[in-house]
Amino acid sequence: MTLPFWLIVLSWVSLSVAGLTAVWIAWDIAKGRRQPMSIMNVVWPVTALYFGPLAPVFYYRFGRAPLPGDSKQGPKPYWQKVFVSATHCGAGCTLGDVIADFAILGLGISLLSSPVGTSFILDFSAAYVLGVLFQYLPMRAMGEERLPALWKSIKADTASLIAFEIGLFGWMALVRLVWFPGLEADTALFWFMMQVGMVIGFFTTYPANWWLIRVGIKHGM
């Protein structure tokens, strides 16, 4: 399969900008703007891996912690709490998807003789484990007992993660089965398409997070 040169260049530019943006946000956090909820120190740089240059805008408006001695930020409006909650879900999904696809590439894993099916199964499994862990760790840090924390994490993350992966997997099915058959994780285009899919996943999980917070299953951030 011969890929258009401009698309290859665009893929590398997008990935490079996202990587640099993630490093910048991580550096900004490390130099004194630690998040009140520790897991968000990971969430914001990971969010930059798919939102790229838009991530600093969201980080500055919704998530940048004040330096010690600065005035505290006022309460967020509901939609912003949902937005940050969706980034939390998206970060677990993103890390799981990245780890799984690199594992498939490096180890040559194949399930059901289907590269796309293999990717979806392992991506979802890894994303689910990390998504639940991202919920579980803050609950444990706040003193929640192990089993109640695990059950609440499963309830809070299952629907939001499924909603995220519906957007991502729907997009990647089109990419890998229709537009670029045979596209694998050893190309920049694959990861650029994953970036786009993760942005779509963010917007498909946003309504799920809105509902989960509204009914009290998940807490706004």
N, CA and C atoms as a LAMMPS dump frame, in Angstrom:
ITEM: TIMESTEP
0
ITEM: NUMBER OF ATOMS
663
ITEM: BOX BOUNDS ff ff ff
-5.0000000000000000e+02 5.0000000000000000e+02
-5.0000000000000000e+02 5.0000000000000000e+02
-5.0000000000000000e+02 5.0000000000000000e+02
ITEM: ATOMS id mol type element x y z
1 1 1 N 0.848 -1.198 0
2 1 2 C 0 0 0
3 1 3 C 0.884 1.249 0
4 2 1 N 0.727 2.085 -1.017
5 2 2 C 1.483 3.331 -1.126
6 2 3 C 0.67 4.472 -0.521
7 3 1 N 1.273 5.136 0.454
8 3 2 C 0.581 6.22 1.142
9 3 3 C 0.984 7.564 0.538
10 4 1 N 0.06 8.509 0.453
11 4 2 C 0.41 9.851 -0.042
12 4 3 C 1.487 10.493 0.834
13 5 1 N 2.469 11.119 0.197
14 5 2 C 3.578 11.723 0.931
15 5 3 C 3.088 12.777 1.913
16 6 1 N 2.115 13.587 1.481
17 6 2 C 1.623 14.661 2.347
18 6 3 C 0.982 14.1 3.614
19 7 1 N 0.373 12.917 3.495
20 7 2 C -0.275 12.316 4.654
21 7 3 C 0.762 11.768 5.625
22 8 1 N 1.845 11.241 5.086
23 8 2 C 2.934 10.775 5.943
24 8 3 C 3.545 11.954 6.706
25 9 1 N 3.784 13.063 5.989
26 9 2 C 4.352 14.259 6.632
27 9 3 C 3.402 14.783 7.703
28 10 1 N 2.112 14.869 7.371
29 10 2 C 1.132 15.339 8.347
30 10 3 C 1.112 14.454 9.58
31 11 1 N 1.237 13.149 9.38
32 11 2 C 1.235 12.217 10.507
33 11 3 C 2.413 12.491 11.427
34 12 1 N 3.606 12.635 10.855
35 12 2 C 4.786 12.889 11.676
36 12 3 C 4.714 14.238 12.386
37 13 1 N 4.2 15.237 11.706
38 13 2 C 4.062 16.554 12.333
39 13 3 C 3.092 16.475 13.51
40 14 1 N 1.951 15.84 13.305
41 14 2 C 0.957 15.731 14.369
42 14 3 C 1.505 14.976 15.571
43 15 1 N 2.187 13.87 15.321
44 15 2 C 2.752 13.08 16.415
45 15 3 C 3.846 13.847 17.148
46 16 1 N 4.673 14.559 16.392
47 16 2 C 5.761 15.329 17.015
48 16 3 C 5.22 16.458 17.882
49 17 1 N 4.239 17.186 17.353
50 17 2 C 3.64 18.278 18.125
51 17 3 C 2.981 17.736 19.394
52 18 1 N 2.274 16.616 19.272
53 18 2 C 1.622 16.026 20.441
54 18 3 C 2.652 15.601 21.486
55 19 1 N 3.749 14.984 21.02
56 19 2 C 4.789 14.563 21.955
57 19 3 C 5.416 15.739 22.682
58 20 1 N 5.727 16.795 21.951
59 20 2 C 6.322 17.987 22.568
60 20 3 C 5.349 18.654 23.54
61 21 1 N 4.082 18.671 23.163
62 21 2 C 3.072 19.263 24.041
63 21 3 C 2.934 18.466 25.325
64 22 1 N 2.963 17.142 25.22
65 22 2 C 2.883 16.298 26.411
66 22 3 C 4.076 16.537 27.332
67 23 1 N 5.267 16.668 26.745
68 23 2 C 6.467 16.933 27.544
69 23 3 C 6.359 18.289 28.232
70 24 1 N 5.846 19.291 27.503
71 24 2 C 5.72 20.625 28.107
72 24 3 C 4.758 20.609 29.293
73 25 1 N 3.619 19.956 29.15
74 25 2 C 2.655 19.905 30.256
75 25 3 C 3.245 19.15 31.434
76 26 1 N 3.942 18.039 31.161
77 26 2 C 4.574 17.282 32.247
78 26 3 C 5.613 18.129 32.966
79 27 1 N 6.367 18.911 32.205
80 27 2 C 7.373 19.801 32.808
81 27 3 C 6.709 20.888 33.65
82 28 1 N 5.615 21.457 33.156
83 28 2 C 4.904 22.505 33.896
84 28 3 C 4.369 21.963 35.223
85 29 1 N 3.873 20.744 35.199
86 29 2 C 3.377 20.115 36.427
87 29 3 C 4.535 19.851 37.385
88 30 1 N 5.632 19.323 36.846
89 30 2 C 6.768 18.941 37.691
90 30 3 C 7.426 20.141 38.367
91 31 1 N 7.353 21.307 37.73
92 31 2 C 8.055 22.467 38.292
93 31 3 C 7.269 23.154 39.411
94 32 1 N 6.136 22.597 39.783
95 32 2 C 5.44 23.141 40.948
96 32 3 C 3.932 23.143 40.879
97 33 1 N 3.378 22.755 39.748
98 33 2 C 1.926 22.793 39.61
99 33 3 C 1.338 21.384 39.713
100 34 1 N 1.667 20.712 40.807
101 34 2 C 1.155 19.363 41.039
102 34 3 C -0.358 19.4 41.216
103 35 1 N -1.015 18.409 40.668
104 35 2 C -2.465 18.335 40.725
105 35 3 C -2.946 17.872 42.11
106 36 1 N -4.063 18.427 42.598
107 36 2 C -4.606 17.969 43.888
108 36 3 C -4.887 16.465 43.884
109 37 1 N -5.375 15.931 42.757
110 37 2 C -5.56 14.496 42.592
111 37 3 C -4.375 13.972 41.781
112 38 1 N -3.541 13.145 42.417
113 38 2 C -2.249 12.778 41.826
114 38 3 C -2.364 12.166 40.439
115 39 1 N -3.396 11.386 40.197
116 39 2 C -3.52 10.713 38.912
117 39 3 C -3.636 11.713 37.761
118 40 1 N -4.105 12.934 38.061
119 40 2 C -4.233 13.951 37.01
120 40 3 C -2.872 14.458 36.541
121 41 1 N -1.805 14.22 37.347
122 41 2 C -0.46 14.54 36.874
123 41 3 C -0.083 13.684 35.665
124 42 1 N -0.702 12.543 35.541
125 42 2 C -0.514 11.666 34.383
126 42 3 C -1.538 11.986 33.296
127 43 1 N -2.769 12.271 33.718
128 43 2 C -3.864 12.462 32.768
129 43 3 C -3.595 13.609 31.8
130 44 1 N -3.139 14.74 32.303
131 44 2 C -2.985 15.906 31.414
132 44 3 C -1.915 15.703 30.337
133 45 1 N -0.717 15.181 30.657
134 45 2 C 0.228 14.904 29.562
135 45 3 C -0.291 13.862 28.576
136 46 1 N -0.989 12.835 29.07
137 46 2 C -1.525 11.819 28.169
138 46 3 C -2.595 12.424 27.26
139 47 1 N -3.396 13.338 27.796
140 47 2 C -4.404 14.014 26.978
141 47 3 C -3.763 14.728 25.801
142 48 1 N -2.561 15.267 26.026
143 48 2 C -1.85 15.962 24.942
144 48 3 C -1.437 15.009 23.825
145 49 1 N -1.319 13.713 24.106
146 49 2 C -0.897 12.771 23.08
147 49 3 C -1.926 12.64 21.965
148 50 1 N -3.202 12.97 22.258
149 50 2 C -4.173 12.93 21.169
150 50 3 C -4.772 14.299 20.853
151 51 1 N -4.877 15.19 21.829
152 51 2 C -5.393 16.521 21.529
153 51 3 C -4.313 17.472 21.025
154 52 1 N -3.059 17.098 21.181
155 52 2 C -1.968 17.894 20.616
156 52 3 C -1.981 19.341 21.084
157 53 1 N -1.933 20.312 20.154
158 53 2 C -1.821 21.719 20.54
159 53 3 C -3.053 22.265 21.244
160 54 1 N -4.177 21.561 21.192
161 54 2 C -5.357 22.003 21.934
162 54 3 C -5.242 21.663 23.424
163 55 1 N -4.42 20.681 23.74
164 55 2 C -4.316 20.239 25.138
165 55 3 C -3.875 21.355 26.089
166 56 1 N -2.873 22.2 25.737
167 56 2 C -2.511 23.281 26.657
168 56 3 C -3.658 24.26 26.905
169 57 1 N -4.51 24.465 25.895
170 57 2 C -5.672 25.343 26.084
171 57 3 C -6.586 24.767 27.152
172 58 1 N -6.889 23.467 27.039
173 58 2 C -7.744 22.816 28.029
174 58 3 C -7.062 22.779 29.397
175 59 1 N -5.76 22.496 29.381
176 59 2 C -5 22.416 30.633
177 59 3 C -5.001 23.759 31.357
178 60 1 N -4.744 24.847 30.634
179 60 2 C -4.723 26.171 31.252
180 60 3 C -6.098 26.567 31.776
181 61 1 N -7.146 26.253 31.015
182 61 2 C -8.492 26.697 31.402
183 61 3 C -9.12 25.836 32.478
184 62 1 N -8.874 24.517 32.41
185 62 2 C -9.625 23.6 33.269
186 62 3 C -8.783 22.866 34.305
187 63 1 N -7.449 22.817 34.113
188 63 2 C -6.709 21.896 34.968
189 63 3 C -5.427 22.394 35.588
190 64 1 N -4.885 23.518 35.141
191 64 2 C -3.584 23.94 35.669
192 64 3 C -3.701 24.344 37.126
193 65 1 N -2.953 23.661 37.973
194 65 2 C -3.019 23.932 39.414
195 65 3 C -2.277 25.224 39.739
196 66 1 N -2.778 26.007 40.7
197 66 2 C -2.057 27.229 41.1
198 66 3 C -0.776 26.891 41.835
199 67 1 N 0.198 27.771 41.747
200 67 2 C 1.415 27.604 42.527
201 67 3 C 1.123 27.846 44.006
202 68 1 N 1.946 27.276 44.897
203 68 2 C 1.755 27.543 46.324
204 68 3 C 1.736 29.037 46.599
205 69 1 N 0.73 29.504 47.305
206 69 2 C 0.587 30.915 47.619
207 69 3 C -0.307 31.666 46.664
208 70 1 N -0.589 31.106 45.493
209 70 2 C -1.507 31.75 44.559
210 70 3 C -2.94 31.607 45.055
211 71 1 N -3.793 32.472 44.561
212 71 2 C -5.201 32.371 44.932
213 71 3 C -5.815 31.12 44.329
214 72 1 N -6.727 30.502 45.054
215 72 2 C -7.379 29.288 44.596
216 72 3 C -8.386 29.611 43.488
217 73 1 N -8.531 28.674 42.591
218 73 2 C -9.513 28.839 41.531
219 73 3 C -10.919 28.588 42.082
220 74 1 N -11.89 29.282 41.51
221 74 2 C -13.267 29.073 41.924
222 74 3 C -13.795 27.738 41.42
223 75 1 N -14.983 27.357 41.851
224 75 2 C -15.566 26.087 41.415
225 75 3 C -15.824 26.08 39.907
226 76 1 N -15.622 24.932 39.311
227 76 2 C -15.849 24.793 37.868
228 76 3 C -17.344 24.661 37.582
229 77 1 N -17.8 25.179 36.456
230 77 2 C -19.168 24.879 36.03
231 77 3 C -19.278 23.388 35.706
232 78 1 N -20.503 22.898 35.693
233 78 2 C -20.729 21.461 35.54
234 78 3 C -20.095 20.905 34.274
235 79 1 N -20.226 21.601 33.163
236 79 2 C -19.712 21.062 31.903
237 79 3 C -18.202 20.913 31.93
238 80 1 N -17.515 21.792 32.679
239 80 2 C -16.072 21.658 32.785
240 80 3 C -15.691 20.469 33.662
241 81 1 N -16.469 20.222 34.717
242 81 2 C -16.218 19.036 35.539
243 81 3 C -16.365 17.765 34.706
244 82 1 N -17.372 17.767 33.844
245 82 2 C -17.572 16.612 32.956
246 82 3 C -16.4 16.507 31.987
247 83 1 N -15.956 17.624 31.458
248 83 2 C -14.841 17.642 30.514
249 83 3 C -13.6 17.011 31.142
250 84 1 N -13.247 17.437 32.342
251 84 2 C -12.058 16.908 33.013
252 84 3 C -12.252 15.426 33.339
253 85 1 N -13.455 15.053 33.737
254 85 2 C -13.742 13.641 33.986
255 85 3 C -13.551 12.815 32.715
256 86 1 N -13.939 13.37 31.574
257 86 2 C -13.755 12.673 30.302
258 86 3 C -12.275 12.541 29.946
259 87 1 N -11.458 13.544 30.295
260 87 2 C -10.015 13.409 30.045
261 87 3 C -9.428 12.3 30.904
262 88 1 N -9.951 12.164 32.112
263 88 2 C -9.51 11.112 33.027
264 88 3 C -9.787 9.744 32.412
265 89 1 N -10.99 9.557 31.888
266 89 2 C -11.346 8.316 31.208
267 89 3 C -10.489 8.125 29.968
268 90 1 N -10.337 9.195 29.187
269 90 2 C -9.578 9.103 27.946
270 90 3 C -8.124 8.744 28.161
271 91 1 N -7.537 9.191 29.263
272 91 2 C -6.129 8.889 29.524
273 91 3 C -5.925 7.402 29.784
274 92 1 N -6.815 6.794 30.571
275 92 2 C -6.704 5.36 30.813
276 92 3 C -6.859 4.571 29.532
277 93 1 N -7.835 4.959 28.71
278 93 2 C -8.054 4.291 27.427
279 93 3 C -6.847 4.463 26.513
280 94 1 N -6.328 5.676 26.444
281 94 2 C -5.202 5.958 25.564
282 94 3 C -3.981 5.136 25.929
283 95 1 N -3.631 5.125 27.211
284 95 2 C -2.463 4.35 27.639
285 95 3 C -2.663 2.868 27.365
286 96 1 N -3.866 2.358 27.646
287 96 2 C -4.142 0.951 27.385
288 96 3 C -4.019 0.614 25.913
289 97 1 N -4.577 1.474 25.061
290 97 2 C -4.519 1.238 23.618
291 97 3 C -3.077 1.272 23.113
292 98 1 N -2.298 2.231 23.58
293 98 2 C -0.91 2.358 23.135
294 98 3 C -0.099 1.133 23.571
295 99 1 N -0.243 0.75 24.845
296 99 2 C 0.498 -0.41 25.356
297 99 3 C 0.119 -1.67 24.582
298 100 1 N -1.185 -1.871 24.372
299 100 2 C -1.64 -3.082 23.69
300 100 3 C -1.14 -3.139 22.252
301 101 1 N -1.226 -2.037 21.522
302 101 2 C -0.814 -2.065 20.117
303 101 3 C 0.698 -2.231 19.967
304 102 1 N 1.478 -1.663 20.876
305 102 2 C 2.918 -1.896 20.826
306 102 3 C 3.248 -3.341 21.193
307 103 1 N 2.474 -3.92 22.121
308 103 2 C 2.689 -5.326 22.482
309 103 3 C 2.375 -6.243 21.304
310 104 1 N 1.278 -5.947 20.605
311 104 2 C 0.919 -6.729 19.414
312 104 3 C 2.025 -6.647 18.38
313 105 1 N 2.544 -5.436 18.171
314 105 2 C 3.597 -5.226 17.179
315 105 3 C 4.886 -5.934 17.588
316 106 1 N 5.273 -5.78 18.85
317 106 2 C 6.551 -6.327 19.305
318 106 3 C 6.548 -7.834 19.495
319 107 1 N 5.408 -8.368 19.925
320 107 2 C 5.336 -9.799 20.24
321 107 3 C 4.684 -10.618 19.142
322 108 1 N 4.144 -9.942 18.129
323 108 2 C 3.503 -10.666 17.04
324 108 3 C 2.248 -11.409 17.462
325 109 1 N 1.482 -10.841 18.381
326 109 2 C 0.277 -11.496 18.886
327 109 3 C -0.804 -11.502 17.812
328 110 1 N -1.484 -12.616 17.692
329 110 2 C -2.585 -12.718 16.725
330 110 3 C -3.709 -13.538 17.338
331 111 1 N -4.915 -12.988 17.314
332 111 2 C -6.096 -13.679 17.823
333 111 3 C -7.124 -13.78 16.707
334 112 1 N -7.722 -14.934 16.556
335 112 2 C -8.802 -15.151 15.588
336 112 3 C -8.363 -14.847 14.157
337 113 1 N -7.051 -14.89 13.901
338 113 2 C -6.501 -14.625 12.572
339 113 3 C -6.943 -13.274 12.012
340 114 1 N -7.144 -12.319 12.896
341 114 2 C -7.604 -10.997 12.481
342 114 3 C -6.779 -9.92 13.165
343 115 1 N -5.923 -9.195 12.427
344 115 2 C -5.142 -8.118 13.046
345 115 3 C -6.012 -7.049 13.693
346 116 1 N -7.098 -6.679 13.019
347 116 2 C -7.972 -5.646 13.57
348 116 3 C -8.692 -6.175 14.814
349 117 1 N -9.195 -7.418 14.735
350 117 2 C -9.852 -8.013 15.897
351 117 3 C -8.903 -8.161 17.065
352 118 1 N -7.661 -8.569 16.787
353 118 2 C -6.65 -8.682 17.837
354 118 3 C -6.434 -7.347 18.525
355 119 1 N -6.302 -6.314 17.706
356 119 2 C -6.082 -4.974 18.247
357 119 3 C -7.257 -4.546 19.119
358 120 1 N -8.469 -4.744 18.651
359 120 2 C -9.635 -4.301 19.411
360 120 3 C -9.764 -5.057 20.731
361 121 1 N -9.548 -6.366 20.713
362 121 2 C -9.686 -7.168 21.929
363 121 3 C -8.647 -6.767 22.968
364 122 1 N -7.397 -6.686 22.542
365 122 2 C -6.334 -6.364 23.496
366 122 3 C -6.36 -4.894 23.905
367 123 1 N -6.706 -4.016 22.967
368 123 2 C -6.838 -2.598 23.314
369 123 3 C -7.898 -2.416 24.39
370 124 1 N -9.054 -3.029 24.177
371 124 2 C -10.14 -2.872 25.15
372 124 3 C -9.741 -3.45 26.501
373 125 1 N -9.114 -4.619 26.494
374 125 2 C -8.728 -5.263 27.759
375 125 3 C -7.747 -4.409 28.541
376 126 1 N -6.701 -3.919 27.85
377 126 2 C -5.701 -3.094 28.533
378 126 3 C -6.296 -1.769 28.978
379 127 1 N -7.138 -1.174 28.136
380 127 2 C -7.769 0.1 28.494
381 127 3 C -8.682 -0.075 29.698
382 128 1 N -9.391 -1.185 29.747
383 128 2 C -10.305 -1.411 30.872
384 128 3 C -9.54 -1.553 32.19
385 129 1 N -8.464 -2.321 32.152
386 129 2 C -7.654 -2.499 33.369
387 129 3 C -7.099 -1.156 33.84
388 130 1 N -6.526 -0.39 32.92
389 130 2 C -5.948 0.897 33.308
390 130 3 C -7.025 1.907 33.689
391 131 1 N -8.161 1.87 32.999
392 131 2 C -9.25 2.784 33.338
393 131 3 C -9.755 2.56 34.75
394 132 1 N -9.955 1.298 35.113
395 132 2 C -10.394 0.976 36.473
396 132 3 C -9.312 1.378 37.477
397 133 1 N -8.055 1.119 37.121
398 133 2 C -6.953 1.495 38.017
399 133 3 C -6.911 3 38.232
400 134 1 N -7.165 3.78 37.181
401 134 2 C -7.175 5.238 37.306
402 134 3 C -8.283 5.714 38.246
403 135 1 N -9.375 4.968 38.31
404 135 2 C -10.441 5.298 39.258
405 135 3 C -10.091 4.801 40.664
406 136 1 N -9.519 3.616 40.722
407 136 2 C -9.265 2.934 41.997
408 136 3 C -8.22 3.658 42.845
409 137 1 N -7.132 4.069 42.222
410 137 2 C -6.033 4.663 42.991
411 137 3 C -6.444 5.932 43.745
412 138 1 N -7.163 6.878 43.108
413 138 2 C -7.598 8.046 43.888
414 138 3 C -8.536 7.684 45.037
415 139 1 N -9.412 6.693 44.815
416 139 2 C -10.316 6.281 45.899
417 139 3 C -9.539 5.701 47.074
418 140 1 N -8.549 4.892 46.777
419 140 2 C -7.728 4.324 47.849
420 140 3 C -6.941 5.426 48.565
421 141 1 N -6.471 6.422 47.786
422 141 2 C -5.728 7.523 48.397
423 141 3 C -6.596 8.334 49.349
424 142 1 N -7.922 8.345 49.094
425 142 2 C -8.85 9.069 49.966
426 142 3 C -9.354 8.208 51.127
427 143 1 N -8.824 6.977 51.251
428 143 2 C -9.151 6.148 52.396
429 143 3 C -10.225 5.109 52.174
430 144 1 N -10.695 4.958 50.942
431 144 2 C -11.727 3.961 50.643
432 144 3 C -11.144 2.559 50.799
433 145 1 N -11.936 1.636 51.356
434 145 2 C -11.497 0.254 51.491
435 145 3 C -11.325 -0.395 50.117
436 146 1 N -10.514 -1.467 50.056
437 146 2 C -10.125 -2.06 48.776
438 146 3 C -11.324 -2.516 47.943
439 147 1 N -12.153 -3.39 48.473
440 147 2 C -13.245 -3.946 47.683
441 147 3 C -14.294 -2.901 47.307
442 148 1 N -14.738 -2.055 48.254
443 148 2 C -15.661 -0.984 47.84
444 148 3 C -15.057 -0.052 46.783
445 149 1 N -13.765 0.242 46.914
446 149 2 C -13.105 1.111 45.933
447 149 3 C -13.071 0.445 44.563
448 150 1 N -12.794 -0.863 44.553
449 150 2 C -12.748 -1.585 43.276
450 150 3 C -14.125 -1.617 42.621
451 151 1 N -15.177 -1.897 43.408
452 151 2 C -16.52 -1.969 42.849
453 151 3 C -16.976 -0.608 42.324
454 152 1 N -16.71 0.444 43.076
455 152 2 C -17.072 1.783 42.615
456 152 3 C -16.298 2.16 41.349
457 153 1 N -15.041 1.73 41.272
458 153 2 C -14.23 2.033 40.098
459 153 3 C -14.783 1.343 38.86
460 154 1 N -15.199 0.089 39.024
461 154 2 C -15.777 -0.658 37.902
462 154 3 C -17.073 0.013 37.443
463 155 1 N -17.921 0.39 38.391
464 155 2 C -19.18 1.057 38.027
465 155 3 C -18.925 2.39 37.338
466 156 1 N -17.943 3.133 37.833
467 156 2 C -17.682 4.471 37.304
468 156 3 C -17.045 4.425 35.926
469 157 1 N -16.233 3.41 35.663
470 157 2 C -15.441 3.444 34.441
471 157 3 C -16.013 2.625 33.294
472 158 1 N -16.839 1.632 33.583
473 158 2 C -17.265 0.718 32.521
474 158 3 C -18.005 1.436 31.396
475 159 1 N -19.046 2.178 31.742
476 159 2 C -19.846 2.841 30.705
477 159 3 C -19.041 3.902 29.971
478 160 1 N -18.237 4.683 30.702
479 160 2 C -17.476 5.743 30.057
480 160 3 C -16.401 5.166 29.136
481 161 1 N -15.779 4.055 29.56
482 161 2 C -14.755 3.436 28.723
483 161 3 C -15.366 2.835 27.457
484 162 1 N -16.486 2.152 27.605
485 162 2 C -17.152 1.582 26.434
486 162 3 C -17.514 2.688 25.443
487 163 1 N -18.025 3.806 25.963
488 163 2 C -18.387 4.921 25.086
489 163 3 C -17.167 5.468 24.354
490 164 1 N -16.038 5.565 25.058
491 164 2 C -14.803 6.042 24.415
492 164 3 C -14.374 5.083 23.315
493 165 1 N -14.373 3.795 23.612
494 165 2 C -13.885 2.82 22.638
495 165 3 C -14.837 2.675 21.447
496 166 1 N -16.103 2.92 21.64
497 166 2 C -17.029 2.903 20.503
498 166 3 C -16.604 3.939 19.466
499 167 1 N -16.296 5.138 19.93
500 167 2 C -15.833 6.179 19.008
501 167 3 C -14.513 5.826 18.361
502 168 1 N -13.555 5.384 19.169
503 168 2 C -12.228 5.046 18.65
504 168 3 C -12.289 3.854 17.706
505 169 1 N -12.939 2.776 18.134
506 169 2 C -12.961 1.555 17.324
507 169 3 C -13.765 1.739 16.04
508 170 1 N -14.839 2.511 16.109
509 170 2 C -15.604 2.779 14.898
510 170 3 C -14.752 3.475 13.851
511 171 1 N -13.994 4.473 14.286
512 171 2 C -13.102 5.197 13.392
513 171 3 C -12.006 4.283 12.845
514 172 1 N -11.357 3.501 13.742
515 172 2 C -10.246 2.657 13.318
516 172 3 C -10.709 1.513 12.429
517 173 1 N -11.951 1.076 12.586
518 173 2 C -12.484 0.059 11.678
519 173 3 C -12.557 0.606 10.261
520 174 1 N -13.009 1.839 10.126
521 174 2 C -13.038 2.473 8.809
522 174 3 C -11.624 2.635 8.254
523 175 1 N -10.711 3.073 9.116
524 175 2 C -9.332 3.307 8.684
525 175 3 C -8.683 2.015 8.205
526 176 1 N -8.795 0.946 8.996
527 176 2 C -8.024 -0.269 8.731
528 176 3 C -8.719 -1.259 7.803
529 177 1 N -10.031 -1.133 7.663
530 177 2 C -10.761 -2.076 6.824
531 177 3 C -11.23 -1.468 5.499
532 178 1 N -11.382 -0.138 5.471
533 178 2 C -11.933 0.511 4.279
534 178 3 C -10.904 1.409 3.595
535 179 1 N -10.364 2.376 4.312
536 179 2 C -9.51 3.377 3.681
537 179 3 C -8.065 2.918 3.499
538 180 1 N -7.5 2.262 4.527
539 180 2 C -6.101 1.831 4.478
540 180 3 C -5.986 0.383 4.93
541 181 1 N -6.484 -0.557 4.132
542 181 2 C -6.417 -1.973 4.524
543 181 3 C -4.97 -2.409 4.773
544 182 1 N -4.784 -3.142 5.857
545 182 2 C -3.451 -3.626 6.189
546 182 3 C -2.613 -2.665 6.997
547 183 1 N -3.142 -1.508 7.33
548 183 2 C -2.381 -0.529 8.116
549 183 3 C -2.078 -1.093 9.503
550 184 1 N -0.806 -1.036 9.887
551 184 2 C -0.382 -1.585 11.166
552 184 3 C 0.331 -0.528 12.003
553 185 1 N 0.648 -0.902 13.254
554 185 2 C 1.188 0.042 14.223
555 185 3 C 2.655 0.388 14.001
556 186 1 N 3.259 -0.089 12.924
557 186 2 C 4.647 0.265 12.631
558 186 3 C 4.754 1.461 11.69
559 187 1 N 3.638 2.19 11.52
560 187 2 C 3.64 3.37 10.655
561 187 3 C 3.16 4.593 11.433
562 188 1 N 3.666 5.752 11.024
563 188 2 C 3.217 7 11.646
564 188 3 C 1.745 7.247 11.364
565 189 1 N 1.282 6.843 10.173
566 189 2 C -0.114 7.061 9.824
567 189 3 C -1.049 6.334 10.787
568 190 1 N -0.673 5.122 11.181
569 190 2 C -1.501 4.378 12.136
570 190 3 C -1.717 5.201 13.395
571 191 1 N -0.647 5.76 13.932
572 191 2 C -0.757 6.49 15.199
573 191 3 C -1.433 7.845 15.015
574 192 1 N -1.282 8.437 13.844
575 192 2 C -2.025 9.662 13.56
576 192 3 C -3.521 9.366 13.509
577 193 1 N -3.887 8.262 12.867
578 193 2 C -5.293 7.86 12.823
579 193 3 C -5.803 7.527 14.23
580 194 1 N -4.935 6.954 15.058
581 194 2 C -5.317 6.69 16.449
582 194 3 C -5.564 7.998 17.194
583 195 1 N -4.735 9.013 16.928
584 195 2 C -4.968 10.322 17.545
585 195 3 C -6.359 10.838 17.205
586 196 1 N -6.692 10.789 15.924
587 196 2 C -8.012 11.26 15.492
588 196 3 C -9.108 10.431 16.169
589 197 1 N -8.913 9.12 16.195
590 197 2 C -9.904 8.247 16.823
591 197 3 C -10.076 8.518 18.307
592 198 1 N -8.99 8.859 18.979
593 198 2 C -9.086 9.162 20.407
594 198 3 C -9.836 10.467 20.66
595 199 1 N -9.654 11.432 19.773
596 199 2 C -10.446 12.667 19.887
597 199 3 C -11.932 12.345 19.713
598 200 1 N -12.247 11.508 18.722
599 200 2 C -13.639 11.089 18.537
600 200 3 C -14.124 10.354 19.772
601 201 1 N -13.274 9.467 20.315
602 201 2 C -13.636 8.738 21.536
603 201 3 C -13.91 9.664 22.699
604 202 1 N -13.143 10.743 22.795
605 202 2 C -13.384 11.72 23.857
606 202 3 C -14.799 12.281 23.756
607 203 1 N -15.222 12.613 22.544
608 203 2 C -16.546 13.207 22.378
609 203 3 C -17.672 12.185 22.507
610 204 1 N -17.389 10.906 22.267
611 204 2 C -18.429 9.902 22.512
612 204 3 C -18.526 9.537 23.99
613 205 1 N -17.438 9.736 24.727
614 205 2 C -17.511 9.435 26.165
615 205 3 C -18.028 10.624 26.984
616 206 1 N -17.994 11.824 26.41
617 206 2 C -18.442 12.999 27.154
618 206 3 C -19.893 12.864 27.633
619 207 1 N -20.851 12.473 26.772
620 207 2 C -22.233 12.312 27.262
621 207 3 C -22.353 11.239 28.331
622 208 1 N -21.57 10.173 28.195
623 208 2 C -21.607 9.113 29.208
624 208 3 C -21.136 9.643 30.555
625 209 1 N -20.066 10.442 30.544
626 209 2 C -19.566 11.031 31.785
627 209 3 C -20.568 12.021 32.362
628 210 1 N -21.225 12.774 31.497
629 210 2 C -22.262 13.716 31.953
630 210 3 C -23.335 12.973 32.75
631 211 1 N -23.805 11.854 32.18
632 211 2 C -24.858 11.076 32.835
633 211 3 C -24.357 10.413 34.113
634 212 1 N -23.158 9.821 34.073
635 212 2 C -22.611 9.129 35.241
636 212 3 C -22.441 10.09 36.426
637 213 1 N -22.007 11.298 36.138
638 213 2 C -21.854 12.298 37.214
639 213 3 C -23.211 12.771 37.681
640 214 1 N -24.144 12.98 36.767
641 214 2 C -25.473 13.466 37.109
642 214 3 C -26.202 12.509 38.06
643 215 1 N -26.039 11.191 37.836
644 215 2 C -26.749 10.207 38.67
645 215 3 C -25.945 9.777 39.881
646 216 1 N -24.723 10.322 40.029
647 216 2 C -23.942 10.052 41.232
648 216 3 C -23.061 8.823 41.171
649 217 1 N -22.933 8.184 40.006
650 217 2 C -22.064 7.015 39.897
651 217 3 C -20.603 7.445 39.841
652 218 1 N -20.366 8.598 39.254
653 218 2 C -19.014 9.126 39.099
654 218 3 C -18.988 10.537 39.659
655 219 1 N -17.817 10.953 40.132
656 219 2 C -17.687 12.302 40.669
657 219 3 C -17.088 13.243 39.622
658 220 1 N -17.624 14.461 39.542
659 220 2 C -17.049 15.46 38.657
660 220 3 C -15.683 15.887 39.151
661 221 1 N -14.83 16.342 38.232
662 221 2 C -13.457 16.709 38.61
663 221 3 C -13.197 18.179 38.305
